[in-house]
Amino acid sequence: MAEAGDRPAFYSLGPGGWRDYWSLLHPPYTAWHLSYVVLGACIAPVVDLRWLVETVLAFFLAMGLAA
Protein backbone atom coordinates (compact mmCIF):
# COMPACT_ATOMS: atom_id res chain seq x y z
CA MET A 1 0.00 0.00 0.00
CA ALA A 2 1.20 3.50 -0.75
CA GLU A 3 2.51 5.70 2.03
CA ALA A 4 0.14 8.35 3.35
CA GLY A 5 2.24 11.14 1.82
CA ASP A 6 2.15 9.55 -1.65
CA ARG A 7 -1.63 9.40 -1.87
CA PRO A 8 -3.67 12.26 -3.37
CA ALA A 9 -6.25 12.09 -0.54
CA PHE A 10 -6.46 10.51 2.90
CA TYR A 11 -9.17 8.06 1.80
CA SER A 12 -7.48 6.86 -1.39
CA LEU A 13 -6.15 3.33 -1.18
CA GLY A 14 -3.51 3.47 -3.88
CA PRO A 15 -3.57 2.60 -7.57
CA GLY A 16 -5.18 -0.40 -9.19
CA GLY A 17 -8.49 -2.18 -9.61
CA TRP A 18 -11.42 -1.40 -7.35
CA ARG A 19 -9.25 1.00 -5.30
CA ASP A 20 -9.34 3.45 -8.21
CA TYR A 21 -13.14 3.46 -8.08
CA TRP A 22 -13.06 4.01 -4.31
CA SER A 23 -10.80 7.03 -4.80
CA LEU A 24 -13.05 8.43 -7.53
CA LEU A 25 -16.13 8.06 -5.32
CA HIS A 26 -14.77 10.56 -2.75
CA PRO A 27 -16.50 8.82 0.20
CA PRO A 28 -16.40 11.73 2.70
CA TYR A 29 -17.90 14.17 0.24
CA THR A 30 -20.46 11.70 -1.07
CA ALA A 31 -21.61 11.01 2.50
CA TRP A 32 -21.69 14.74 3.17
CA HIS A 33 -24.09 15.36 0.27
CA LEU A 34 -26.21 12.32 1.10
CA SER A 35 -26.60 13.63 4.64
CA TYR A 36 -28.28 16.74 3.21
CA VAL A 37 -30.91 14.50 1.63
CA VAL A 38 -31.55 12.79 4.96
CA LEU A 39 -31.64 16.08 6.87
CA GLY A 40 -34.08 17.51 4.35
CA ALA A 41 -36.32 14.49 4.70
CA CYS A 42 -36.24 14.74 8.48
CA ILE A 43 -37.71 18.25 8.48
CA ALA A 44 -40.73 17.04 6.52
CA PRO A 45 -43.92 16.55 8.56
CA VAL A 46 -44.14 12.89 7.51
CA VAL A 47 -41.14 10.81 6.45
CA ASP A 48 -41.86 8.10 3.91
CA LEU A 49 -39.00 5.64 4.31
CA ARG A 50 -39.40 4.23 0.78
CA TRP A 51 -39.12 7.69 -0.77
CA LEU A 52 -36.16 8.51 1.42
CA VAL A 53 -34.28 5.36 0.38
CA GLU A 54 -35.08 5.97 -3.29
CA THR A 55 -33.96 9.59 -3.07
CA VAL A 56 -30.71 8.71 -1.29
CA LEU A 57 -30.04 6.03 -3.92
CA ALA A 58 -30.74 8.51 -6.74
CA PHE A 59 -28.42 11.10 -5.22
CA PHE A 60 -25.74 8.46 -4.63
CA LEU A 61 -25.89 7.42 -8.27
CA ALA A 62 -25.88 11.04 -9.45
CA MET A 63 -23.47 12.67 -7.00
CA GLY A 64 -21.29 9.69 -6.16
CA LEU A 65 -20.93 7.64 -9.31
CA ALA A 66 -21.88 9.95 -12.16
CA ALA A 67 -20.00 12.98 -10.85
mmCIF file as gemmi writes it, N, C-alpha and C atoms, coordinates in Angstrom:
data_model
loop_
_atom_site.group_PDB
_atom_site.id
_atom_site.type_symbol
_atom_site.label_atom_id
_atom_site.label_alt_id
_atom_site.label_comp_id
_atom_site.label_asym_id
_atom_site.label_entity_id
_atom_site.label_seq_id
_atom_site.pdbx_PDB_ins_code
_atom_site.Cartn_x
_atom_site.Cartn_y
_atom_site.Cartn_z
_atom_site.occupancy
_atom_site.B_iso_or_equiv
_atom_site.pdbx_formal_charge
_atom_site.auth_seq_id
_atom_site.auth_asym_id
_atom_site.pdbx_PDB_model_num
ATOM 1 N N . MET Axp A 1 ? 0.843 -1.175 0 1 0 ? 1 A 1
ATOM 2 C CA . MET Axp A 1 ? 0 0 0 1 0 ? 1 A 1
ATOM 3 C C . MET Axp A 1 ? 0.887 1.237 0 1 0 ? 1 A 1
ATOM 4 N N . ALA Axp A 2 ? 0.421 2.277 -0.647 1 0 ? 2 A 1
ATOM 5 C CA . ALA Axp A 2 ? 1.199 3.504 -0.751 1 0 ? 2 A 1
ATOM 6 C C . ALA Axp A 2 ? 1.277 4.199 0.602 1 0 ? 2 A 1
ATOM 7 N N . GLU Axp A 3 ? 2.357 4.927 0.798 1 0 ? 3 A 1
ATOM 8 C CA . GLU Axp A 3 ? 2.506 5.703 2.028 1 0 ? 3 A 1
ATOM 9 C C . GLU Axp A 3 ? 1.48 6.83 2.043 1 0 ? 3 A 1
ATOM 10 N N . ALA Axp A 4 ? 1.155 7.311 3.212 1 0 ? 4 A 1
ATOM 11 C CA . ALA Axp A 4 ? 0.136 8.355 3.351 1 0 ? 4 A 1
ATOM 12 C C . ALA Axp A 4 ? 0.525 9.614 2.583 1 0 ? 4 A 1
ATOM 13 N N . GLY Axp A 5 ? 1.801 9.945 2.525 1 0 ? 5 A 1
ATOM 14 C CA . GLY Axp A 5 ? 2.24 11.141 1.818 1 0 ? 5 A 1
ATOM 15 C C . GLY Axp A 5 ? 2.179 11.001 0.305 1 0 ? 5 A 1
ATOM 16 N N . ASP Axp A 6 ? 2.164 9.78 -0.21 1 0 ? 6 A 1
ATOM 17 C CA . ASP Axp A 6 ? 2.152 9.552 -1.649 1 0 ? 6 A 1
ATOM 18 C C . ASP Axp A 6 ? 0.747 9.555 -2.239 1 0 ? 6 A 1
ATOM 19 N N . ARG Axp A 7 ? -0.256 9.496 -1.387 1 0 ? 7 A 1
ATOM 20 C CA . ARG Axp A 7 ? -1.632 9.401 -1.871 1 0 ? 7 A 1
ATOM 21 C C . ARG Axp A 7 ? -2.21 10.795 -2.096 1 0 ? 7 A 1
ATOM 22 N N . PRO Axp A 8 ? -3.091 10.953 -3.092 1 0 ? 8 A 1
ATOM 23 C CA . PRO Axp A 8 ? -3.673 12.263 -3.367 1 0 ? 8 A 1
ATOM 24 C C . PRO Axp A 8 ? -4.688 12.707 -2.318 1 0 ? 8 A 1
ATOM 25 N N . ALA Axp A 9 ? -5.279 11.767 -1.579 1 0 ? 9 A 1
ATOM 26 C CA . ALA Axp A 9 ? -6.251 12.094 -0.536 1 0 ? 9 A 1
ATOM 27 C C . ALA Axp A 9 ? -6.143 11.054 0.574 1 0 ? 9 A 1
ATOM 28 N N . PHE Axp A 10 ? -6.612 11.42 1.768 1 0 ? 10 A 1
ATOM 29 C CA . PHE Axp A 10 ? -6.458 10.512 2.905 1 0 ? 10 A 1
ATOM 30 C C . PHE Axp A 10 ? -7.257 9.231 2.754 1 0 ? 10 A 1
ATOM 31 N N . TYR Axp A 11 ? -8.319 9.24 1.947 1 0 ? 11 A 1
ATOM 32 C CA . TYR Axp A 11 ? -9.167 8.062 1.796 1 0 ? 11 A 1
ATOM 33 C C . TYR Axp A 11 ? -8.783 7.204 0.597 1 0 ? 11 A 1
ATOM 34 N N . SER Axp A 12 ? -7.866 7.66 -0.229 1 0 ? 12 A 1
ATOM 35 C CA . SER Axp A 12 ? -7.481 6.859 -1.392 1 0 ? 12 A 1
ATOM 36 C C . SER Axp A 12 ? -6.611 5.687 -0.938 1 0 ? 12 A 1
ATOM 37 N N . LEU Axp A 13 ? -6.811 4.565 -1.587 1 0 ? 13 A 1
ATOM 38 C CA . LEU Axp A 13 ? -6.15 3.332 -1.179 1 0 ? 13 A 1
ATOM 39 C C . LEU Axp A 13 ? -4.946 2.975 -2.035 1 0 ? 13 A 1
ATOM 40 N N . GLY Axp A 14 ? -4.617 3.784 -2.997 1 0 ? 14 A 1
ATOM 41 C CA . GLY Axp A 14 ? -3.511 3.467 -3.88 1 0 ? 14 A 1
ATOM 42 C C . GLY Axp A 14 ? -4.028 3.058 -5.248 1 0 ? 14 A 1
ATOM 43 N N . PRO Axp A 15 ? -3.143 2.9 -6.207 1 0 ? 15 A 1
ATOM 44 C CA . PRO Axp A 15 ? -3.574 2.602 -7.572 1 0 ? 15 A 1
ATOM 45 C C . PRO Axp A 15 ? -3.967 1.143 -7.775 1 0 ? 15 A 1
ATOM 46 N N . GLY Axp A 16 ? -4.864 0.948 -8.746 1 0 ? 16 A 1
ATOM 47 C CA . GLY Axp A 16 ? -5.185 -0.401 -9.186 1 0 ? 16 A 1
ATOM 48 C C . GLY Axp A 16 ? -6.554 -0.903 -8.813 1 0 ? 16 A 1
ATOM 49 N N . GLY Axp A 17 ? -7.23 -1.455 -9.812 1 0 ? 17 A 1
ATOM 50 C CA . GLY Axp A 17 ? -8.488 -2.176 -9.608 1 0 ? 17 A 1
ATOM 51 C C . GLY Axp A 17 ? -9.589 -1.372 -8.957 1 0 ? 17 A 1
ATOM 52 N N . TRP Axp A 18 ? -10.28 -2.025 -8.015 1 0 ? 18 A 1
ATOM 53 C CA . TRP Axp A 18 ? -11.425 -1.402 -7.353 1 0 ? 18 A 1
ATOM 54 C C . TRP Axp A 18 ? -11.001 -0.219 -6.501 1 0 ? 18 A 1
ATOM 55 N N . ARG Axp A 19 ? -9.732 -0.126 -6.122 1 0 ? 19 A 1
ATOM 56 C CA . ARG Axp A 19 ? -9.253 0.996 -5.301 1 0 ? 19 A 1
ATOM 57 C C . ARG Axp A 19 ? -9.325 2.304 -6.068 1 0 ? 19 A 1
ATOM 58 N N . ASP Axp A 20 ? -9.183 2.237 -7.392 1 0 ? 20 A 1
ATOM 59 C CA . ASP Axp A 20 ? -9.34 3.445 -8.206 1 0 ? 20 A 1
ATOM 60 C C . ASP Axp A 20 ? -10.767 3.962 -8.126 1 0 ? 20 A 1
ATOM 61 N N . TYR Axp A 21 ? -11.733 3.049 -8.176 1 0 ? 21 A 1
ATOM 62 C CA . TYR Axp A 21 ? -13.139 3.46 -8.082 1 0 ? 21 A 1
ATOM 63 C C . TYR Axp A 21 ? -13.438 4.052 -6.709 1 0 ? 21 A 1
ATOM 64 N N . TRP Axp A 22 ? -12.864 3.475 -5.66 1 0 ? 22 A 1
ATOM 65 C CA . TRP Axp A 22 ? -13.06 4.005 -4.307 1 0 ? 22 A 1
ATOM 66 C C . TRP Axp A 22 ? -12.536 5.441 -4.225 1 0 ? 22 A 1
ATOM 67 N N . SER Axp A 23 ? -11.374 5.686 -4.826 1 0 ? 23 A 1
ATOM 68 C CA . SER Axp A 23 ? -10.805 7.031 -4.797 1 0 ? 23 A 1
ATOM 69 C C . SER Axp A 23 ? -11.645 8.011 -5.603 1 0 ? 23 A 1
ATOM 70 N N . LEU Axp A 24 ? -12.211 7.555 -6.71 1 0 ? 24 A 1
ATOM 71 C CA . LEU Axp A 24 ? -13.055 8.43 -7.528 1 0 ? 24 A 1
ATOM 72 C C . LEU Axp A 24 ? -14.39 8.741 -6.869 1 0 ? 24 A 1
ATOM 73 N N . LEU Axp A 25 ? -14.845 7.865 -5.991 1 0 ? 25 A 1
ATOM 74 C CA . LEU Axp A 25 ? -16.132 8.062 -5.325 1 0 ? 25 A 1
ATOM 75 C C . LEU Axp A 25 ? -16.088 9.203 -4.313 1 0 ? 25 A 1
ATOM 76 N N . HIS Axp A 26 ? -14.931 9.53 -3.788 1 0 ? 26 A 1
ATOM 77 C CA . HIS Axp A 26 ? -14.767 10.556 -2.752 1 0 ? 26 A 1
ATOM 78 C C . HIS Axp A 26 ? -15.733 10.313 -1.594 1 0 ? 26 A 1
ATOM 79 N N . PRO Axp A 27 ? -15.548 9.216 -0.843 1 0 ? 27 A 1
ATOM 80 C CA . PRO Axp A 27 ? -16.505 8.818 0.202 1 0 ? 27 A 1
ATOM 81 C C . PRO Axp A 27 ? -16.893 9.907 1.197 1 0 ? 27 A 1
ATOM 82 N N . PRO Axp A 28 ? -15.962 10.723 1.726 1 0 ? 28 A 1
ATOM 83 C CA . PRO Axp A 28 ? -16.402 11.727 2.697 1 0 ? 28 A 1
ATOM 84 C C . PRO Axp A 28 ? -17.352 12.751 2.084 1 0 ? 28 A 1
ATOM 85 N N . TYR Axp A 29 ? -17.074 13.156 0.872 1 0 ? 29 A 1
ATOM 86 C CA . TYR Axp A 29 ? -17.898 14.173 0.238 1 0 ? 29 A 1
ATOM 87 C C . TYR Axp A 29 ? -19.222 13.596 -0.247 1 0 ? 29 A 1
ATOM 88 N N . THR Axp A 30 ? -19.213 12.36 -0.685 1 0 ? 30 A 1
ATOM 89 C CA . THR Axp A 30 ? -20.459 11.697 -1.069 1 0 ? 30 A 1
ATOM 90 C C . THR Axp A 30 ? -21.365 11.559 0.148 1 0 ? 30 A 1
ATOM 91 N N . ALA Axp A 31 ? -20.817 11.127 1.272 1 0 ? 31 A 1
ATOM 92 C CA . ALA Axp A 31 ? -21.607 11.005 2.504 1 0 ? 31 A 1
ATOM 93 C C . ALA Axp A 31 ? -22.106 12.37 2.968 1 0 ? 31 A 1
ATOM 94 N N . TRP Axp A 32 ? -21.306 13.385 2.79 1 0 ? 32 A 1
ATOM 95 C CA . TRP Axp A 32 ? -21.689 14.742 3.169 1 0 ? 32 A 1
ATOM 96 C C . TRP Axp A 32 ? -22.932 15.165 2.39 1 0 ? 32 A 1
ATOM 97 N N . HIS Axp A 33 ? -22.941 14.965 1.093 1 0 ? 33 A 1
ATOM 98 C CA . HIS Axp A 33 ? -24.089 15.355 0.271 1 0 ? 33 A 1
ATOM 99 C C . HIS Axp A 33 ? -25.302 14.476 0.54 1 0 ? 33 A 1
ATOM 100 N N . LEU Axp A 34 ? -25.084 13.202 0.783 1 0 ? 34 A 1
ATOM 101 C CA . LEU Axp A 34 ? -26.213 12.324 1.1 1 0 ? 34 A 1
ATOM 102 C C . LEU Axp A 34 ? -26.833 12.69 2.446 1 0 ? 34 A 1
ATOM 103 N N . SER Axp A 35 ? -26.041 13.218 3.353 1 0 ? 35 A 1
ATOM 104 C CA . SER Axp A 35 ? -26.6 13.63 4.645 1 0 ? 35 A 1
ATOM 105 C C . SER Axp A 35 ? -27.558 14.799 4.472 1 0 ? 35 A 1
ATOM 106 N N . TYR Axp A 36 ? -27.336 15.648 3.474 1 0 ? 36 A 1
ATOM 107 C CA . TYR Axp A 36 ? -28.279 16.742 3.206 1 0 ? 36 A 1
ATOM 108 C C . TYR Axp A 36 ? -29.638 16.198 2.78 1 0 ? 36 A 1
ATOM 109 N N . VAL Axp A 37 ? -29.65 15.125 2.03 1 0 ? 37 A 1
ATOM 110 C CA . VAL Axp A 37 ? -30.911 14.499 1.625 1 0 ? 37 A 1
ATOM 111 C C . VAL Axp A 37 ? -31.651 13.993 2.856 1 0 ? 37 A 1
ATOM 112 N N . VAL Axp A 38 ? -30.929 13.332 3.747 1 0 ? 38 A 1
ATOM 113 C CA . VAL Axp A 38 ? -31.551 12.787 4.957 1 0 ? 38 A 1
ATOM 114 C C . VAL Axp A 38 ? -32.031 13.915 5.867 1 0 ? 38 A 1
ATOM 115 N N . LEU Axp A 39 ? -31.225 14.952 6.039 1 0 ? 39 A 1
ATOM 116 C CA . LEU Axp A 39 ? -31.644 16.085 6.869 1 0 ? 39 A 1
ATOM 117 C C . LEU Axp A 39 ? -32.873 16.771 6.288 1 0 ? 39 A 1
ATOM 118 N N . GLY Axp A 40 ? -32.906 16.92 4.983 1 0 ? 40 A 1
ATOM 119 C CA . GLY Axp A 40 ? -34.081 17.511 4.347 1 0 ? 40 A 1
ATOM 120 C C . GLY Axp A 40 ? -35.325 16.669 4.545 1 0 ? 40 A 1
ATOM 121 N N . ALA Axp A 41 ? -35.175 15.37 4.485 1 0 ? 41 A 1
ATOM 122 C CA . ALA Axp A 41 ? -36.323 14.485 4.696 1 0 ? 41 A 1
ATOM 123 C C . ALA Axp A 41 ? -36.797 14.54 6.141 1 0 ? 41 A 1
ATOM 124 N N . CYS Axp A 42 ? -35.874 14.73 7.058 1 0 ? 42 A 1
ATOM 125 C CA . CYS Axp A 42 ? -36.241 14.736 8.482 1 0 ? 42 A 1
ATOM 126 C C . CYS Axp A 42 ? -37.012 15.984 8.893 1 0 ? 42 A 1
ATOM 127 N N . ILE Axp A 43 ? -36.936 17.058 8.129 1 0 ? 43 A 1
ATOM 128 C CA . ILE Axp A 43 ? -37.708 18.25 8.481 1 0 ? 43 A 1
ATOM 129 C C . ILE Axp A 43 ? -39.106 18.212 7.876 1 0 ? 43 A 1
ATOM 130 N N . ALA Axp A 44 ? -39.386 17.206 7.081 1 0 ? 44 A 1
ATOM 131 C CA . ALA Axp A 44 ? -40.731 17.04 6.52 1 0 ? 44 A 1
ATOM 132 C C . ALA Axp A 44 ? -41.679 16.581 7.629 1 0 ? 44 A 1
ATOM 133 N N . PRO Axp A 45 ? -42.957 16.959 7.533 1 0 ? 45 A 1
ATOM 134 C CA . PRO Axp A 45 ? -43.915 16.55 8.562 1 0 ? 45 A 1
ATOM 135 C C . PRO Axp A 45 ? -44.058 15.033 8.669 1 0 ? 45 A 1
ATOM 136 N N . VAL Axp A 46 ? -44.025 14.348 7.537 1 0 ? 46 A 1
ATOM 137 C CA . VAL Axp A 46 ? -44.141 12.89 7.511 1 0 ? 46 A 1
ATOM 138 C C . VAL Axp A 46 ? -43.005 12.352 6.649 1 0 ? 46 A 1
ATOM 139 N N . VAL Axp A 47 ? -42.259 11.403 7.187 1 0 ? 47 A 1
ATOM 140 C CA . VAL Axp A 47 ? -41.14 10.812 6.451 1 0 ? 47 A 1
ATOM 141 C C . VAL Axp A 47 ? -41.58 9.468 5.896 1 0 ? 47 A 1
ATOM 142 N N . ASP Axp A 48 ? -41.563 9.37 4.573 1 0 ? 48 A 1
ATOM 143 C CA . ASP Axp A 48 ? -41.859 8.101 3.911 1 0 ? 48 A 1
ATOM 144 C C . ASP Axp A 48 ? -40.521 7.404 3.669 1 0 ? 48 A 1
ATOM 145 N N . LEU Axp A 49 ? -40.292 6.318 4.371 1 0 ? 49 A 1
ATOM 146 C CA . LEU Axp A 49 ? -38.997 5.636 4.313 1 0 ? 49 A 1
ATOM 147 C C . LEU Axp A 49 ? -38.663 5.165 2.9 1 0 ? 49 A 1
ATOM 148 N N . ARG Axp A 50 ? -39.652 4.702 2.158 1 0 ? 50 A 1
ATOM 149 C CA . ARG Axp A 50 ? -39.403 4.234 0.784 1 0 ? 50 A 1
ATOM 150 C C . ARG Axp A 50 ? -38.908 5.383 -0.089 1 0 ? 50 A 1
ATOM 151 N N . TRP Axp A 51 ? -39.543 6.53 0.018 1 0 ? 51 A 1
ATOM 152 C CA . TRP Axp A 51 ? -39.116 7.687 -0.773 1 0 ? 51 A 1
ATOM 153 C C . TRP Axp A 51 ? -37.727 8.155 -0.358 1 0 ? 51 A 1
ATOM 154 N N . LEU Axp A 52 ? -37.468 8.097 0.936 1 0 ? 52 A 1
ATOM 155 C CA . LEU Axp A 52 ? -36.155 8.511 1.42 1 0 ? 52 A 1
ATOM 156 C C . LEU Axp A 52 ? -35.06 7.606 0.863 1 0 ? 52 A 1
ATOM 157 N N . VAL Axp A 53 ? -35.272 6.305 0.904 1 0 ? 53 A 1
ATOM 158 C CA . VAL Axp A 53 ? -34.278 5.361 0.379 1 0 ? 53 A 1
ATOM 159 C C . VAL Axp A 53 ? -34.091 5.564 -1.122 1 0 ? 53 A 1
ATOM 160 N N . GLU Axp A 54 ? -35.184 5.753 -1.841 1 0 ? 54 A 1
ATOM 161 C CA . GLU Axp A 54 ? -35.082 5.97 -3.291 1 0 ? 54 A 1
ATOM 162 C C . GLU Axp A 54 ? -34.352 7.273 -3.608 1 0 ? 54 A 1
ATOM 163 N N . THR Axp A 55 ? -34.616 8.308 -2.838 1 0 ? 55 A 1
ATOM 164 C CA . THR Axp A 55 ? -33.959 9.591 -3.071 1 0 ? 55 A 1
ATOM 165 C C . THR Axp A 55 ? -32.473 9.52 -2.743 1 0 ? 55 A 1
ATOM 166 N N . VAL Axp A 56 ? -32.129 8.869 -1.644 1 0 ? 56 A 1
ATOM 167 C CA . VAL Axp A 56 ? -30.715 8.71 -1.292 1 0 ? 56 A 1
ATOM 168 C C . VAL Axp A 56 ? -30 7.889 -2.363 1 0 ? 56 A 1
ATOM 169 N N . LEU Axp A 57 ? -30.639 6.841 -2.853 1 0 ? 57 A 1
ATOM 170 C CA . LEU Axp A 57 ? -30.045 6.035 -3.917 1 0 ? 57 A 1
ATOM 171 C C . LEU Axp A 57 ? -29.851 6.861 -5.189 1 0 ? 57 A 1
ATOM 172 N N . ALA Axp A 58 ? -30.85 7.665 -5.545 1 0 ? 58 A 1
ATOM 173 C CA . ALA Axp A 58 ? -30.737 8.507 -6.739 1 0 ? 58 A 1
ATOM 174 C C . ALA Axp A 58 ? -29.603 9.518 -6.59 1 0 ? 58 A 1
ATOM 175 N N . PHE Axp A 59 ? -29.502 10.147 -5.431 1 0 ? 59 A 1
ATOM 176 C CA . PHE Axp A 59 ? -28.421 11.103 -5.216 1 0 ? 59 A 1
ATOM 177 C C . PHE Axp A 59 ? -27.064 10.408 -5.183 1 0 ? 59 A 1
ATOM 178 N N . PHE Axp A 60 ? -27 9.197 -4.626 1 0 ? 60 A 1
ATOM 179 C CA . PHE Axp A 60 ? -25.741 8.456 -4.629 1 0 ? 60 A 1
ATOM 180 C C . PHE Axp A 60 ? -25.298 8.163 -6.055 1 0 ? 60 A 1
ATOM 181 N N . LEU Axp A 61 ? -26.238 7.724 -6.883 1 0 ? 61 A 1
ATOM 182 C CA . LEU Axp A 61 ? -25.891 7.416 -8.271 1 0 ? 61 A 1
ATOM 183 C C . LEU Axp A 61 ? -25.502 8.678 -9.035 1 0 ? 61 A 1
ATOM 184 N N . ALA Axp A 62 ? -26.164 9.8 -8.738 1 0 ? 62 A 1
ATOM 185 C CA . ALA Axp A 62 ? -25.877 11.044 -9.452 1 0 ? 62 A 1
ATOM 186 C C . ALA Axp A 62 ? -24.636 11.745 -8.909 1 0 ? 62 A 1
ATOM 187 N N . MET Axp A 63 ? -24.565 11.912 -7.601 1 0 ? 63 A 1
ATOM 188 C CA . MET Axp A 63 ? -23.468 12.672 -6.996 1 0 ? 63 A 1
ATOM 189 C C . MET Axp A 63 ? -22.223 11.817 -6.762 1 0 ? 63 A 1
ATOM 190 N N . GLY Axp A 64 ? -22.429 10.551 -6.459 1 0 ? 64 A 1
ATOM 191 C CA . GLY Axp A 64 ? -21.289 9.693 -6.159 1 0 ? 64 A 1
ATOM 192 C C . GLY Axp A 64 ? -20.671 9.078 -7.393 1 0 ? 64 A 1
ATOM 193 N N . LEU Axp A 65 ? -21.47 8.382 -8.164 1 0 ? 65 A 1
ATOM 194 C CA . LEU Axp A 65 ? -20.929 7.643 -9.309 1 0 ? 65 A 1
ATOM 195 C C . LEU Axp A 65 ? -20.825 8.484 -10.574 1 0 ? 65 A 1
ATOM 196 N N . ALA Axp A 66 ? -21.875 9.225 -10.895 1 0 ? 66 A 1
ATOM 197 C CA . ALA Axp A 66 ? -21.88 9.953 -12.16 1 0 ? 66 A 1
ATOM 198 C C . ALA Axp A 66 ? -21.007 11.202 -12.118 1 0 ? 66 A 1
ATOM 199 N N . ALA Axp A 67 ? -20.819 11.764 -10.946 1 0 ? 67 A 1
ATOM 200 C CA . ALA Axp A 67 ? -20.004 12.981 -10.85 1 0 ? 67 A 1
ATOM 201 C C . ALA Axp A 67 ? -18.556 12.6 -11.018 1 0 ? 67 A 1
